[in-house]
Amino acid sequence: MAERKARVERNTLETQITVEVNLDGTGQVSMDTGLPFLEHMLDQIARHGLIDMDLKATGDLEIDDHHTAEDLGITLGQAVNKAIGDKKGIRRYGHAYVPLDEALSRVVLDFSGRPGLEMNVPYTRASVGGFDVDLFQEFFQGFVNHAQVTLHIDNLRGKNTHHQIETVFKAFGRALRMAIELDERMTGIMPSTKGCL
């Protein structure tokens, strides 16, 4: 089996980002982004997705967290897309429900080759840990656009915003793990009737 690893750099006037991923890892993570709460959530993706990730970002945080959060999503999406290769043999679809106390979220993912995001999270607060919760939409939009996936995120219930967000990221990690998993019955087969994704 070929190694499913990738390294991507993104350098703009607003951010300088390097992302390395190993899709067949053990959930090891190293991060330095200047966004501690987002790092806490990215750690959920790595550990629950069993993806090794190394993320380094320098951004214009003196202005806003927006550019760094969005560009991390873009770069992570590019790295996953590059690492996954031609998609032959993967399960393609992934889904997960994850609870955390009173909160419950569902994430459904398809490596369709068609970027699309439906995200329904009725946050109960505007920020957590000093991080603007609106930027999670920007992160996931950047990811789906560049990983070429269809992603549905629904927070089904929750009162604590930290719990709402954490269930989303844990469920995303679990769904991602399922979708990229190699299915021995599909070895060398494209999981699409079109013959390509």
C-alpha positions, 0 to 999 in steps of 0.5 A: 500500500502506498503511503497516504501522506502529504505536505502542503504550504500556503503563503499569502500576504495574510498567512504562511501555513504548512500542513503535513498529514498522514492519513494512516497515522495514530492521531499524533499531532503537533500544532503552532497556529496562534489559535489555542481553541482552534488547536484544541478542536483540530486535535479532536480531528487528529485523535478521533480520525487517527490522522497524524497532523503537523500544522504551523501557521503565522497569520495576521492575528493582530487584525482578526483570526479569520484569515488564519482559521480559513486558510488552515481549513484550505491547507488541511483540505489540500493536504487531505486531497493530495494524500488520498490520491485517486480514491480507489479502495476507500469507503468514500462515505463517513458518518458519526454521531457524538455526544458530550454531556447535553450536546449531540452532533451528527456529521456526514461526509462524502468524498464526492469530488463536489465541494458542498457544506451544509452546517447547522449549529445554533451556537449559544454564545458568540465566542469560546476561549476568545475564538469567534465561533463564526470562524468554524464555518469559514474553516469547514468551508475552506476544507470542503472546497479544497478536499473536494468533499460534501459535508453535512454538519448538524448540532442536534442539541446543546446548551454549552457552546464549547460542548456543541463545537467539540461534538462537531469536531469529534464527529468530523474526525470519526466521519473522516476516519470512516470515509478514508478507510481502505475497504479490502473488498474495494481494493483497486475499485473506484467507489462510484458508478461514474468510474471517477470522483 
